[in-house]
Amino acid sequence: MSVVETVTKLVTPILDDHHFELVDIEFVKEGKSWYLRVFIDKEGGINIEECALVSDQLSEKLDNCDPDPIPQAYYLEVSSPGAERPLKKEKDYERALNSYINVSLYQQLDGSKKVYEGTMTALSKDELTLEYMDKTRKKTITIPRKQIAKARLAIKF
């Protein structure tokens, strides 16, 4: 079982107890250090005290696991996904309907671009529709969801 799967099983009951939502978990090496990042949220947003509460409870659960699911040294970070939260689950996409998003594709669509930023105006099981600006012209593109490598909320400037 991967670190992410193990941590998901450990943190889910903690989040359920507090009515928080698991947004994402990543276990990454940056430089010489490992980071276990747990991104959580709730309706109306998560605050620093709530992140600390989850961090303390998860840390205790991880310390009591035998065998240790993460034998190397690492830093545990529990935080909000921020203003540019990733869209991973179906609920994330539904919540982002009519919002400004950034979409990265696995490959160019129609020989055009791999990254689009615009307002998601429609969503179905298989595709989403994005209204975006191409220089000074407003355009619409329908993107097959299986082509999406990553999607996140974006801040419009």
C-alpha positions in Angstrom: 0.0 0.0 0.0 1.4 3.4 -0.9 2.0 6.2 1.6 -0.9 8.2 0.1 -3.3 5.3 0.5 -2.2 4.6 4.0 -2.5 8.3 5.1 -5.9 8.5 3.4 -7.2 5.6 5.5 -5.7 7.2 8.7 -6.9 10.8 8.1 -10.5 10.0 6.7 -12.0 9.2 10.1 -10.4 12.3 11.7 -11.9 14.5 8.9 -15.3 12.8 9.1 -15.4 13.5 12.9 -15.0 17.2 12.2 -17.0 17.4 9.0 -13.9 18.4 7.0 -13.2 17.3 3.4 -10.0 15.7 2.1 -9.0 17.6 -1.0 -5.6 16.0 -1.8 -2.6 14.2 -0.3 0.9 14.3 -1.7 4.1 12.6 -0.5 7.0 14.3 -2.4 10.7 14.7 -2.1 12.0 18.3 -2.5 15.7 18.7 -2.3 16.9 16.4 0.4 13.6 16.4 2.4 10.4 14.5 2.2 7.0 16.2 2.6 3.7 14.7 3.5 1.1 17.3 2.5 -2.6 16.9 3.4 -4.9 19.5 2.0 -8.3 19.8 3.7 -11.3 22.1 3.4 -14.8 22.6 4.6 -17.8 24.7 3.7 -16.8 28.3 4.2 -13.1 27.5 4.3 -10.7 25.9 6.8 -8.7 27.9 9.4 -5.3 27.5 10.9 -6.6 26.1 14.2 -8.5 23.4 12.3 -5.4 22.5 10.3 -3.4 22.2 13.5 -6.0 20.0 15.1 -5.9 17.6 12.1 -2.1 17.7 12.1 -1.9 16.8 15.8 -4.4 13.9 15.5 -2.9 12.5 12.2 0.6 12.8 13.6 -0.4 10.8 16.7 -2.0 8.1 14.5 1.1 7.9 12.3 3.4 7.6 15.3 1.4 4.7 16.6 1.4 2.7 13.3 3.4 -0.5 13.5 5.2 -1.1 11.1 5.9 2.6 10.4 4.2 3.4 7.0 6.8 6.1 6.4 10.2 4.9 7.5 12.2 7.9 6.3 12.1 11.3 8.0 9.5 13.7 6.6 7.7 17.0 7.3 3.9 16.8 7.9 2.0 19.8 6.5 -1.8 20.1 6.9 -3.3 23.1 5.1 -6.0 24.6 3.0 -5.8 23.9 -0.8 -5.8 27.7 -1.2 -7.5 29.9 -3.8 -6.3 27.8 -6.7 -7.5 24.5 -5.3 -7.1 21.5 -7.6 -10.2 19.9 -9.2 -9.9 16.2 -8.5 -13.2 14.7 -7.6 -16.5 15.0 -9.4 -17.8 17.2 -6.6 -14.9 19.6 -7.2 -15.8 20.0 -10.9 -19.5 20.5 -10.0 -18.6 23.2 -7.4 -16.4 24.9 -10.0 -19.2 25.3 -12.6 -19.4 28.9 -13.8 -16.0 29.6 -12.1 -12.7 30.7 -13.7 -10.4 27.6 -14.0 -7.1 26.5 -15.4 -7.0 23.3 -17.4 -3.8 21.5 -18.5 -4.2 18.8 -21.2 -2.1 15.7 -21.9 -1.8 16.8 -25.5 -2.8 19.8 -27.7 -6.4 19.9 -28.7 -6.9 20.5 -32.4 -3.2 21.3 -32.7 -3.8 24.4 -30.7 -2.8 24.8 -27.0 -2.2 22.5 -24.0 -3.3 25.0 -21.3 -6.6 26.9 -21.2 -7.8 29.4 -18.7 -11.4 30.5 -18.7 -14.9 30.1 -17.2 -16.3 26.6 -17.1 -19.8 27.1 -18.6 -20.9 23.5 -18.9 -20.0 20.1 -17.4 -21.0 16.6 -18.3 -19.6 13.2 -17.4 -17.4 13.2 -20.5 -16.5 16.8 -21.2 -16.5 20.4 -20.0 -17.0 23.6 -21.9 -14.7 26.5 -21.3 -15.3 30.1 -22.4 -11.9 31.9 -22.7 -10.2 34.9 -24.3 -7.9 34.4 -27.3 -6.2 37.8 -27.5 -9.3 40.1 -27.7 -11.8 37.5 -28.9 -14.1 35.4 -26.7 -14.0 31.8 -27.7 -15.6 28.5 -26.5 -14.0 25.1 -26.4 -15.3 21.7 -25.4 -12.7 19.6 -23.8 -13.0 15.8 -23.4 -12.4 15.1 -19.7 -10.1 12.1 -20.4 -7.7 14.7 -22.0 -7.4 16.7 -18.8 -4.1 16.2 -17.0 -4.8 18.7 -14.3 -7.4 21.3 -13.5 -7.6 23.9 -10.8 -9.5 27.0 -9.8 -7.7 30.1 -11.1 -7.5 33.7 -10.2 -8.6 36.1 -13.0 -6.4 39.1 -13.4 
